[in-house]
Amino acid sequence: MADAVQAVEDMKAKIQENWGWFLALGVALVIGGIILIAAPLATSIAVTILIAAVLFVGGLVQIYNAFKTQGTTSFIWNLITGIIAVIGGVVIYLNPLAGTFALTLVIAAIFVAQGVSQILLAFKLKPHDGWVWVLIAGIVSLLAGIMIWMDLPGSAAWALGLIAGISVLVNGWSYIAIALAAKASKG
């Protein structure tokens, strides 16, 4: 326990010493997030191409690993999933618009599933303080998923880029908040 407390204190001291760098990172991320939001189609395609590259490289590594475990029961499974990942990465790379559509469909389904599960959780938490916030988060996720789903294929042009941009923007604001709090507590 004492080690954890010391680690937190060390981290706090490092942030206080370098608050300016955290602020610069936050500002850069906010600007980057705004750019990503301003160009959602380009961002969506870039995210899709990145995922294609990850699938391709990950698939190659999995195929290599399959041959390293040849003779075991997991060999064929590792080989098949590695081949599928490589093929998926190539197909998405060759047709990023179709990949963007497929990823948008997955995102919509995830939002719907997350929304439903959060709404159900909220009603289980109902007697406790804060359950309404879980309910609101569930409703927002559910509505976001439905909006993306209902706008397909049009939402493929903006959904991934908007989500990526918002994520980068919020991360930037969090670094700015950490930097300003560190500066204020530095005294």
N, C-alpha and C positions, 0 to 999 in steps of 0.2 A: 504494500500500500504506500509506503514511504517513497519507493522508487517511482510510482505513478505520480505522486504529488510533486516530486522533484522534476520529473519529466515535463509536467505541465508548467512549472515555474521556469524551467529552462526554455521552453518554447515561448512563453510569454516574454521573457527577457530578449530572446532573439527577434521576436516581432517588434518589440519596442525599439531595439537598436536599429532595425531595418524598416521602420514604418514607411519611409519614403518609397522604398522599392515595392512594398505591398500596395501602396497608393498608386504607383505608376502601373503596376500589373493590373490593378482594378480598372484604372482609366483605359488602358489598352484593351482590356476585355469588354468594357462597356462600348467602346468605339467599334470593336470587332463585332459585337453582338448586334449593334445598330446596322452595320454593313450587311451582316447575314440576313437580318430581317428585311432590309431594303431590297435584297436580291434573292427572294426565296426560291425561285426556280434554279438559279445557278447553285445556290447552297444545297438544295435537294439533290441535284445531280452530283455535286461534289461529295456529299455524304454517301450517296449510293456507290460511287466509284471507290471511295475509301472502304466501304463494306465489301465490295467485290474483291479488292486487293487483300483484305484480311481473310476472306473466305479462301481465296486462292492460296495464299501463303500458309494459312492454317491447315488447309487440306493437304498440301505437299508435306508439311511436317507430320501430319497424321498418317499419311501413306508411308513415309520413312519409318515412323514409329511402329507401324503395323509390321513391316518387314523385320524390325528389330525384335518383335515378339512372335515371329513366325513359329508355328507349332503349338501355340497356346489357343485356348478357346476364344480369346478376344481378337485373334488375328483377322478373321474374315470381317467382323463387325468394324474394326478400325479401318481396314482397307476400303470397305464399301462407303463408310461415312466420309473418309478422306477423299475418295473419288467424287462423291456427290458434292462435297464442298468445293473441290477444284472446278468441276463442271459448272456449279452454280456461280462461282466467282467469274469464270470466263463468260458465261451467258449474260450475267449482269453487266460486266465490263463492255461487252459487244453491243448491248442494248440497254444503256442506262435509263432510258425513259420507262421501259417496261419494268426494270428493277425498281425504279422510283415508285411506280404504281404499286408493285407488289409490297414494297416496304411500307407505303402509305396504308395499304389495306391491313397489314399486320399492326401498325401503330393504332389504327382505328379500333381493331379488335381488342388490343391491349387496354386502351382507354375504356372501352365498354366493360370489359371484364373487371378492371380495377374499380371502376365506378360502382358496379353492382356489388362487388365484395366490400367496398367501403361503406356503402349504404347499409348492407346487412350488418356489418360490424358496428356501425353507429347505433342501430337499434338494439344490439346486444349490450352496448355501453350506456344506453339511455339513462340509467339513473345517475351516472357519474358526470361530473363537471367536464365540459369540453366535448361532449358527444355531438353537439350540434356542429362543431367545426369539422368533425369527421364526416358527418352527413353532408355538409356543404361541399367538402372536397370530393366526396363521392358523386354528388349531383353534377359538379363541374366536370369531373372526368367523364361521366356518362354522357353528358351533353356534348363535350368536345369530341368524343368518339362517334357519336351519332352525327354530328355536323360534318366531320371528316368523311364518314361513310356515305352520307346522303349527297355529298358534293363530288364523289368519285365519278369520273376520272379527273375532274377539275382540281380536286384537292391535292392530287399528286404534284401539281405545279407549285404548291405553296406550303403544304403541311410540314414536311420534313425540314425545310429551310426555316420556317417560322419557329418550330420547336427547337431546332439547334440554336437559332439566334437568341431566343428567349433564355435558353439554358446558359449560353455564354454571357449574355447581358446580366442575368441574376448572379452568376458567379463573379462577374466584375464588381457588381454592387456589394457583394459580400466581402470581397477583398478591400474595397474602399472603406466599408464600415469597420473592418478589423484594423485597418491602418489608422483611421481617425481615432478609434477607441484606444489604440496603443499609444498614439501621440498624446492624447489627453491624459492617459494614466501615467505617462512617462514624467509628466509634471513639469 
